Amino acid sequence: METLSTTCVIAGGGPAGMMAGFLLARAGVDVIVLEKHKDFLRDFRGDTIHPSTLELMAELGLLDAFLARPHTEMREIAVEIGKERFAVGDFTHLPTRCKFLALMPQWDFLDFLLGEAERYPNFRLRMQAEVTDLLATRGRIAGVLAETPDGLYEIHAKLVIGADGRHSIVRAKSGLKVRDFGAPFDVLWMRLPAQAGDPAEPVARFQGGDFFIMLYRGDYWQCALVIPKGGLAAMKAEGITGFRARLRSVAGFARERGDTIAGFVDVSLLSVKVDRLESWARRGLLCIGDAAHAMSPVGGVGINLAIQDAVATANLLAPVLRKRAPNLGDLKKVQRRRLFPTRIVQWFQVQVQNRVLAPNLRARQTPRPPLVLRLLDRWPRLRRIPARFIGMGIRPEHVKTKEVAPTARPLLPG
């Protein structure tokens, strides 16, 4: 077993982990990020880059380089219910440099962050390194045990950050208590081919009790079908023919492309959950992103919230980590900073899923358009409200750390 030391070790190379690692390294902190997969190329991850995140890129001087990567820009949010279409959000009036939401495959976003982070010799990313346990000394978390193709690594650190998602090993091993708010639906992800003449704007459709979302990816559509919690087994019992028929009824202009789904092997299940740690930290350990608060797909704001957590973490802890190991009071400042926006967003998601999605999924009929959609569609100025909530979130963070020349580097090879 190899024994290594660093200042901060981060479990999870997703948006929260990579952003936190990049910002901490930029601020002069030695960082090791551990990612259990061999690369970032995983389908059906959140691909929305919010105006608040684009604003962070501008503050870091990286916006032009970031937007040079292939992406789609969305300036309006619309919902289709039956044969009616409602405009519900307008990003063009946001007080940000980029007045749009960018759609970019998550692997491209993470690869961009990696390229910037690797400019600092005190940053290291190790792929195929899965955290399996926490190391503790006299009740304080003092590092992690990581399994790699080369064997086990025992990595000691002043701070462990759990950013390993809704199925977090760090959270499970920490003993921190979780409050579960429940979720009445799951999501099935799949691909449908794109064709010449297709629109580039995202599609969200309610039809006959089904809710279907389509995100344009150039040569294909990344699609999500919302189903009742645990409903995949019943769909499999109906067979792939019945599933294709469901897609034909809800996929609009792409209705005939459901035949490209050869079988349920082409469908990926996201088991939706909404929960939150009562305390995000214990001595030597901090959880952020989905590891601290698993989000529903409602509103597509999970990545935004995770990145905001990472920025707050770097702002509050980088000055401490350059001098000493953070105490519990230092770590709790991150939760105090980020708890209010997390509560508001999760409350909103629970209301939507319980009052809108669940009843209509059970009823198996096209819902009646609510009054609020008609008001938003009729009065354009009202569309700025949901656009600000989704695009900027509650209490958006700004980069406050200064770039610091590193004086050391972690001991992880490669």
Secondary structure as the mmCIF struct_conf table of DSSP 4:
data_model
#
loop_
_struct_conf.conf_type_id
_struct_conf.id
_struct_conf.beg_label_comp_id
_struct_conf.beg_label_asym_id
_struct_conf.beg_label_seq_id
_struct_conf.end_label_comp_id
_struct_conf.end_label_asym_id
_struct_conf.end_label_seq_id
STRN STRN1 GLU A 2 ALA A 11
BEND BEND1 GLY A 14 GLY A 14
HELX_RH_AL_P HELX_RH_AL_P1 PRO A 15 ARG A 26
TURN_TY1_P TURN_TY1_P1 ALA A 27 GLY A 28
STRN STRN2 VAL A 31 GLU A 35
BEND BEND2 LYS A 36 PHE A 40
BEND BEND3 ASP A 43 PHE A 44
STRN STRN3 THR A 48 ILE A 49
HELX_RH_AL_P HELX_RH_AL_P2 PRO A 51 GLU A 59
TURN_TY1_P TURN_TY1_P2 LEU A 60 GLY A 61
HELX_RH_AL_P HELX_RH_AL_P3 LEU A 63 LEU A 67
TURN_TY1_P TURN_TY1_P3 ALA A 68 ALA A 68
BEND BEND4 ARG A 69 ARG A 69
STRN STRN4 THR A 72 MET A 74
STRN STRN5 GLU A 76 ILE A 81
TURN_TY1_P TURN_TY1_P4 GLY A 82 LYS A 83
STRN STRN6 GLU A 84 ASP A 90
HELX_RH_3T_P HELX_RH_3T_P1 PHE A 91 HIS A 93
BEND BEND5 PRO A 95 ARG A 97
BEND BEND6 PHE A 100 PHE A 100
STRN STRN7 LEU A 101 LEU A 103
HELX_RH_AL_P HELX_RH_AL_P4 GLN A 106 ALA A 117
TURN_TY1_P TURN_TY1_P5 GLU A 118 ARG A 119
BEND BEND7 TYR A 120 TYR A 120
TURN_TY1_P TURN_TY1_P6 PRO A 121 ASN A 122
STRN STRN8 PHE A 123 MET A 127
BEND BEND8 GLN A 128 GLN A 128
STRN STRN9 GLU A 130 THR A 137
TURN_TY1_P TURN_TY1_P7 ARG A 138 GLY A 139
STRN STRN10 ARG A 140 THR A 148
TURN_TY1_P TURN_TY1_P8 PRO A 149 ASP A 150
STRN STRN11 GLY A 151 GLY A 162
TURN_TY1_P TURN_TY1_P9 ARG A 166 HIS A 167
HELX_RH_AL_P HELX_RH_AL_P5 ILE A 169 SER A 174
TURN_TY1_P TURN_TY1_P10 GLY A 175 GLY A 175
STRN STRN12 VAL A 178 ASP A 180
BEND BEND9 PRO A 184 PRO A 184
STRN STRN13 PHE A 185 PRO A 193
TURN_TY1_P TURN_TY1_P11 ALA A 196 GLY A 197
BEND BEND10 GLU A 201 GLU A 201
STRN STRN14 VAL A 203 GLN A 207
TURN_TY1_P TURN_TY1_P12 GLY A 208 GLY A 209
STRN STRN15 ASP A 210 TYR A 216
BEND BEND11 GLY A 218 ASP A 219
STRN STRN16 TYR A 220 PRO A 228
TURN_TY1_P TURN_TY1_P13 LYS A 229 GLY A 231
HELX_RH_AL_P HELX_RH_AL_P6 LEU A 232 VAL A 250
BEND BEND12 ALA A 251 ALA A 251
HELX_RH_3T_P HELX_RH_3T_P2 GLY A 252 THR A 260
BEND BEND13 GLY A 263 GLY A 263
HELX_RH_3T_P HELX_RH_3T_P3 PHE A 264 ASP A 266
STRN STRN17 SER A 268 LEU A 270
STRN STRN18 ASP A 275 LEU A 277
BEND BEND14 GLU A 278 GLU A 278
BEND BEND15 TRP A 280 TRP A 280
STRN STRN19 ALA A 281 ARG A 282
TURN_TY1_P TURN_TY1_P14 ARG A 283 GLY A 284
STRN STRN20 LEU A 285 CYS A 287
HELX_RH_3T_P HELX_RH_3T_P4 GLY A 289 ALA A 291
TURN_TY1_P TURN_TY1_P15 ALA A 292 ALA A 292
BEND BEND16 PRO A 297 PRO A 297
HELX_RH_3T_P HELX_RH_3T_P5 VAL A 298 GLY A 300
HELX_RH_AL_P HELX_RH_AL_P7 GLY A 302 LEU A 321
TURN_TY1_P TURN_TY1_P16 ARG A 322 LYS A 323
BEND BEND17 ARG A 324 ARG A 324
HELX_RH_AL_P HELX_RH_AL_P8 LEU A 328 VAL A 352
HELX_RH_PI_P HELX_RH_PI_P1 GLN A 353 LEU A 357
HELX_RH_AL_P HELX_RH_AL_P9 ALA A 358 ALA A 363
TURN_TY1_P TURN_TY1_P17 ARG A 364 ARG A 364
BEND BEND18 GLN A 365 GLN A 365
HELX_LH_PP_P HELX_LH_PP_P1 THR A 366 PRO A 370
HELX_RH_AL_P HELX_RH_AL_P10 LEU A 371 ARG A 378
HELX_RH_3T_P HELX_RH_3T_P6 PRO A 380 ARG A 383
HELX_RH_AL_P HELX_RH_AL_P11 ARG A 384 GLY A 391
TURN_TY1_P TURN_TY1_P18 MET A 392 MET A 392
BEND BEND19 ILE A 394 ARG A 395
HELX_LH_PP_P HELX_LH_PP_P2 THR A 401 GLU A 403
BEND BEND20 LEU A 411 LEU A 411
#
